[in-house]
Amino acid sequence: MFFDYDSYSYYVRPGFTDARKSFRTLSCIVDEEMNLDSRAKAMFIFC
C-alpha cells in the first residue's frame, strides 16, 4: 500500500503545544482553535 502525500492538505499550528496531550485534545484544538475539520483528509503539525 502506498501513501499519496499529494492528496492531503497540510496545516501547521504555530506556538507551543504540550506534547503530553492526547489525540482527542489535539483534535479539539484543530476543531475549535484552528476552525478546521480534524476528520478531513489533512495532516496537522504541532510545534
C-alpha positions as CSV (number, residue, x, y, z in Angstrom):
1,M,0.0,0.0,0.0
2,F,1.3,3.4,-1.0
3,F,0.7,6.7,0.7
4,D,-0.3,9.5,-1.6
5,Y,1.1,12.6,0.1
6,D,-0.1,14.9,-2.6
7,S,-3.8,14.2,-1.9
8,Y,-3.5,15.6,1.7
9,S,-3.6,19.2,2.9
10,Y,-1.0,20.2,5.5
11,Y,-1.5,22.6,8.3
12,V,0.9,23.9,11.0
13,R,-0.3,25.2,14.3
14,P,2.2,27.9,15.4
15,G,3.0,28.4,19.1
16,F,3.7,26.0,21.9
17,T,1.7,22.7,22.2
18,D,2.1,20.5,25.2
19,A,3.5,17.2,23.9
20,R,1.6,15.3,26.7
21,K,-1.8,16.0,25.1
22,S,-3.8,13.0,23.8
23,F,-5.1,12.8,20.2
24,R,-8.6,13.8,21.5
25,T,-7.2,17.1,22.9
26,L,-5.3,17.7,19.7
27,S,-8.4,17.1,17.6
28,C,-10.3,19.6,19.8
29,I,-7.5,22.2,19.1
30,V,-7.9,21.6,15.4
31,D,-11.7,21.9,15.5
32,E,-12.1,24.8,17.9
33,E,-8.9,26.9,17.7
34,M,-7.9,26.4,14.0
35,N,-11.6,26.1,12.8
36,L,-10.8,23.1,10.7
37,D,-12.2,19.6,10.5
38,S,-10.0,17.2,12.3
39,R,-11.5,14.3,10.3
40,A,-10.7,15.8,6.9
41,K,-8.0,14.3,4.7
42,A,-5.3,16.5,6.2
43,M,-2.1,16.4,8.3
44,F,-1.8,18.7,11.3
45,I,1.7,19.6,12.6
46,F,2.0,20.9,16.2
47,C,5.1,22.7,17.4
